[in-house]
Amino acid sequence: MYQVRTCVGCRQSGSRADLLRIVHTQNTLSFDLDKTKPGRGCWIHPKNSCFSAAITGNSIPRALRVKVNVQVQENLREQAEKMLEI
């Protein structure tokens, strides 16, 4: 079955297999590479443009329904740079 998710960066639909999942756990944001961690998550395309739009538009905290400080967002940005080789 084709599971459709929406990217928090570009707001375009995509399959679950094509998107990365971001979860909020214990006051930190992290990528859920296995897509199995419990809790609220949001989805994003593995592209620099989508990630930048999500960070500047503040859509990740809005999608996760949490308040996220700047340091937590910077940690997520560092994870993305390592993983996506931006």
C-alpha positions in Angstrom: 0.0 0.0 0.0 1.2 3.5 -0.9 1.5 5.6 2.3 1.5 9.3 1.5 3.1 11.9 3.8 3.6 15.6 3.5 7.1 17.3 3.7 7.2 20.0 6.4 9.6 22.0 4.2 8.0 22.2 0.8 4.5 21.0 1.7 4.6 18.5 -1.2 3.2 15.0 -0.8 5.5 12.0 -1.1 5.7 8.4 -0.3 6.8 7.3 3.2 9.8 5.6 1.6 11.1 8.8 0.0 10.8 11.0 3.1 12.9 11.2 6.3 11.1 11.2 9.7 12.0 13.6 12.5 10.9 12.9 16.0 10.9 14.8 19.3 12.1 12.8 22.2 13.4 13.9 25.6 13.7 17.6 24.6 15.7 16.8 21.5 15.0 16.4 17.8 16.5 13.5 15.8 16.1 11.7 12.6 14.3 8.4 12.8 16.0 6.4 10.1 14.1 3.2 10.8 10.8 5.1 11.0 9.8 3.2 14.0 10.5 5.4 17.1 7.4 6.1 19.2 5.9 9.5 19.5 5.0 12.4 17.2 7.0 12.8 14.1 7.1 14.9 11.0 8.4 14.1 7.5 10.8 15.9 5.2 12.4 15.3 1.8 16.2 14.6 2.1 17.0 17.9 0.3 18.8 21.0 1.5 16.0 23.3 0.2 13.3 21.4 2.1 15.4 21.4 5.3 16.2 25.1 5.1 12.6 26.0 4.5 11.5 23.9 7.5 14.0 25.5 9.8 13.4 29.1 8.7 9.6 28.7 8.5 9.5 27.1 12.0 7.4 24.3 10.6 9.1 21.5 12.4 8.1 22.6 16.0 4.6 23.4 14.7 4.2 20.0 13.2 5.5 18.3 16.3 3.4 20.6 18.6 6.4 21.4 20.8 8.5 24.5 21.6 12.0 24.0 20.4 14.9 26.2 21.3 17.6 27.4 18.9 20.2 25.0 20.2 18.0 21.9 19.5 17.4 23.2 16.0 21.1 23.7 15.5 21.8 20.1 16.7 19.3 18.9 14.1 20.9 21.0 11.4 24.3 19.4 12.3 22.8 15.9 12.0 21.3 16.8 8.7 24.6 18.1 7.3 26.3 14.9 8.3 23.6 12.6 7.0 22.6 14.5 3.8 26.1 15.8 3.1 24.8 19.3 2.5 
